[in-house]
Amino acid sequence: MYSTSSSTLSLASSPLSAMAALPSHSASHLFLAASSSATSSNSLSLLLFDEARNALEEVQGYRLPDASRMVLSARALADEAEDGGASVLLVTKSNVPGAPDYRAEAYTIPRVTSTVEAFEAESSPASVADITLARASSVAPSEGSPVTCFVPAPSSTTKPYLLGTPSSLHLLSPSFEVASTYALSDSFSHVTSLASPHTPNSIVSLVGPSLLHVDPRDPNPSSLFPSAHDHGVTCLDFNPNRPAFIATGGKDGHARLWDLRTTKQALEGPALQLSGHSHWLTNVEFNPSHDQLLLTTSSDTTVALSLLSSVSSSPLLALADSPRPPPLDHRVSIHEGHGAPVVGAAWSASDAWCWATADESGEVIVDHVASEEKYKILL
């Protein structure tokens, strides 16, 4: 099944590297796209998708204080900032040859609500000059070490940020000072980490082909699944409703679902495996409202939407007049609109059925869950 209602916008000024959803007070969907050019200036773009017109438009551009820095990842915080703004966490890297200079940086996108309202009020909105953002805080690992993740930490007001490097994790204070450090495996390089949204003391780290569990109260990380994916794990996400379940993507082209409560899967394999991509997975994203839906993106240029009923919090039931029950877990749709590796993905923060993806060529595509699949979940 292929989508026929997608909307596309080309931001051809720079290759894109990340996508995040922003909260919206209107009926429109807001996304933030980040660029990572190695040869030109980089910026963030505030994008608005008007579902009534099926139109995706750039509302505002934002320059970083140092426009030569490439944005490697972007994560929007759920809480709205002052004056209707939005807070984002970025991992950046200098695009100056020979100067790795990785940094974890926090920014506030100012007056998002009023900017969108002004844009929507204009019948023919004029282009607006880019705004230079003021950096709220930043930190750089010692000796130019790469930053592998910069995300919210497990529920904590004293150590709200989690910073990763190839060999360690650091919990940061609100002032970006290192509060505690946890050493990871010496055998493989740390890929990324994500703190559980459910449990205050739970972090899952991807290290080479393995999944590790880090408890901030325990200095020794424990191994969960030593060979989660052949050739390496690339991305992960927590199920929003089932605290023990996570999804991972790997260099083997598979998405896998794991139950963190059991170590039997280390020998028997994952709780569920999804195949279909022909190259690395770049994102796995649970739908934040309906955990039956999982979005996966790949460097093979495709986006896939899958329904995972058997491992969801609300398995689907067959209708009484249905001649045969629907398969519990299946690929719902493949979307082939991108012409370059897909590097960013985000579900809309204002609508459960809409998502946006970005690719390396600077193209953003917004798409929807088909009505048929919505009704399977809602009815």
N, C-alpha and C positions, 0 to 999 in steps of 0.2 A: 504494500500500500504506500503510495507516494503522496506527499502533501501538495495541494494545489493552491493554498492560501498564504504562502509565505511572503514576506516583504524583505527586500534587500536594500542595503545602503553601502556604498563604496567609500571608504575613508582612505583614499589612495595616497595620502601624503606620507604615510609610513606603514611598515608592517605592523600588525597587531600582535599582542602577546597575551592579553588577559581580558576577561569580561566579568563584571560584577553587577548585581541587581541592586537598585536603590529603592527605599520606601517611597511611595507616592500617595499624595492626598487626593489625587484626581482619578478619573477612570483610565488614564493613560498609564503605560508601562515605562519605567525609567531604567536605563542601563548605563553603565560606565565602561567605556572601552579604553584600553591603554596601549600605547605604541612602544616599539623597541627597535628603532632604526640604528644601525651601526654607523651610519654616515651622515645623518641629518638630525634636526631637532626632534625631540619627543614630547608628547603631550597626552592628556586625558580628554576624552570626548564624552559629554553628557548627551545621551540619545533618548528620544521619546518615540514610542510606538503608539499611534492612535488607531485603535482597533476598528473604530467606526469607518475610518477612511482607508484602513489597511495601509497606513503610511508610516514609514520609519524615517525620522529626521534628526539631524544634529542640532541641538539647542544651544550648546555652549562648548567652547574649547577651553582647556586649562593648561597653561605652561607650568612645568616644574621650575623651581628657582635656578636649577642648572639643567637647561634643556638638552645637554649632551648625554644625560643619563638615560639608559634604556630601562624600561619598566619590565621586570621579569614576571611579577605576579601582583595581583590586586585583590583585596578582600574588603568588602564594605561591612561595617559594624551595624548591627540591627538597630541600635538606639539612635534616634535622631539627635543631631548636634544642635547647638544654640542657633537661633534665627532661621530655623528651617533648613539647616545645612545637613551635610552627611559626612561621617568620619570614615576614612579609608586607610588601610595598611598596605604599603607598597614594599616590594623588594626591588631595588634598582642597582644598576651596574654602569660604570662609566663606559662610554663607547670610544674613549681615547685609546689607541693601540698601546699595549704595554702597561696599562694602568688598570688592573682588575677592579679595585676599589668598589667592593660590594657594600650596600647599605640597606638597613631596615628603616623605613621612614613612615611617619604618621602625618596625615593631612586632614584638614577639614575643608570640604567643598562648600563654599559659602552660599547661603540664600538659595538653595536648590528649589524650595517651594515657590518663592516669589519669582524666580527666573522662569520656571515652567509656566506659572500662571500668566506672566507677561507674554510669553511665547504663544500660548494657546489663545490669548485674547486678540492677537493680530491675525487679520485675514490673510495677509501675505507677509509673514515674518521676515525681517531683513537680517542679513548675516551680521553676527556680533563678533567683535574683536576678542581674541583669546585673553583670558585673565591669568595673570601670574599668581600662583598659589603661594601662601606663606607656609613654610614647613613648621609643623607643630613640634615634632621631636624626631631625632634620628640616632642611630647607633651603627657603628661599623665594627665587625669582628677584627681581632688582632691580626696583623701581618697579611691583610688583604684576603683573608679566607672567604670563600663563597658563602652566601646566605642561602640556605636550602628551604627555609620556610619562615614566615613571619605571620602569626595568626593569634587570635585570642587564646589565652591560656585556660585551663580548667577553672571553674568558677572561683574567682579570687579577686578581692579588691586591693590586696597588697602586692600581688604579682600578676598583673592582668595580661601580660604579653608573653608569647612563646617564640623564641628565636632559635633557629637551627643552623648548624654548620655541618660540614661533612663528617665530623667525628663527635659532635656533642649537641646537647640541648641546653638552652639557657632560659630561665624564667626571669623576666624583667619587671622592675618596679614601675609605677606610673611615671617616674622621671627617667625611665629607660636605663636605669642602673641594673647591672647583673645581680640578682638576688640569690640565685642558686644555679648550679651547673651539674649536668648528668652526662657521663661519658657513654658513648655508644660503641658498637662493634668496631674492632680494629681491622677486621677482615674485609669489610665492604664499606663503601661510602654511603652516608645518610642521604636519602633522596628527598623526603619530606615527612612532616608529622602533622597530626591533627588532634586537637583535644576533644574529648567526648563532650557533647552538649548535655549529657544526662548525668554523668558522674563527676563529682568534684576532683577526684584524684586519678584520672585515667587519661593517658595519652597513648595513641598508637603511632609508631614510627615505622617508615619503610626504609630498610637498610639492605641494599643489594637486592637479592631475591626474597628477603625475609620480612616478616612482620614482628616487631618488638612491642612489648607493653611496658610503658614507663609510669610508675607511680611516684609523684613528687615527694612522697614521704620515705621512699626507699631508694638508696643510691645505686642499686643494682637492677638495671632493666632485665626483664624476663622475656625469653623467646616464646612467641606464640606459634608461628608457623614458619619453620626454617626455609622452606622452598615453596613460597606462595605462588610464584610465577617463574617459568623458565626465562632465563636471561635478565630478569630484574622486574621489580614492581615500579610503576610510574605514578599512580594516583590512587586516592582513596576517598571515601565519604562514609559518614555514619548514617544509619537508618534513623530518621527523625522520630520514629515512634517505638522502635524496638532497640533498647539500649545495647544489647549484646551483639547486634548484627552490623557488619560493615561490608561495603563493596570495595573491591580493588580492581585496578586495571594494570595490565602488564605489557612488556615488550613482545609477548607472545601473541598479542592481538585478542586476548580473552578478557572478559570481565568475570569476576568470581565473588560469590557471597560467602561470608564466614561467620560462624557463631563463636564469639570470643569466650563462651562459657566452657567449651570443650577443647581438649587438645587431641582428641581422636582424629580430627580432620587433618592433623599433620601427617598421619599415615593413610587415612582413607580419602583425602581430597576435600574440596570445599563443599559447603551445603548446596551450592548451585553454581553452574558454570554457563556463561553465555558466549557463544562464538559468533563469528560473522564478519568481524573486521579483519583486514588483510595486513595490517601493520600495527605499530604501537598505539595503545590507547593513551590519550592525553587528558581526558576528564571522565570521571564517573560522578553523576549528580543525582541523588535521590530527589524526587519531588517533595518539597517540604510539607505539603498538605496531604498528599496521598502516596504513601510509601510503596504502593504497588507499582509505581512508575519509576524507571531508572533511565536516565539519559547518558549515553556514552558517545564520546567523540574520538577521532583517530587522526593520525598523520596520513591515513589513506584517503583523506578529504571527505569522509562520510560522517554523518550523525545518525545514531540509532536510538530509537525509543523502544523499551522493552517493558512488558508487564510481568511482574514477579509476584504472583498471588500466593504461592506456597510459603514464602518466607516473609510475607507482609503481616501487618497487625490486623488486617481484615481480609482474609482469603475470600475470593469471589465464590458465589454460590450459583449453581445452574438454575435457570428459570424453570418453572414447572412445565411449561409447554415447549421447552427446548428439546429437540430430537436427540441431541447429544451434548454433554457438558463441554464448555470451552476448555482448551488446554490451560492448566494452571499457570504455566510460565511459557511465554513465547515472545518473539520479536514482533512488535506492533507495526513499525514502519522504519524504512531506511530513507534518509534524506541526502541527496547527492548534489545539492545546489552549490556547494563550495568547489572552487577550482584550485585550492591550495590546502596544505595541512591545517586542520582545525585545532586552534590552540586555546580557545576560551569558550566557556559555556556557563549559563546562569538561568535558573528559573525566575520568572517575574516575581517580584515581591508583592504585587498587587492583584495577581490573578493566578490561580492554581494550574491553569491549562496552557500557559504561554511560556516560551523560552527564547533565548537569544544565543547565537553562537558566532564566533569570530575566527577568521583564518589569517594566515601569514601574509596574504596579499592585501590586507586592509579591508576585506569585505565582512559585513555583519548581516546575518540573516535571522529574522524573527519568525517563529513557526508555532503551531498549536497542536494540541492533542485532538485527534479526530473525535467528532461527536459520538460515534459508535463506541469508542473506548471510554469516553466520559460516562456514558449511560451504564456501561458494565460495572463501573465502580460505584456510581451514585445510586443505582436502583437495586 
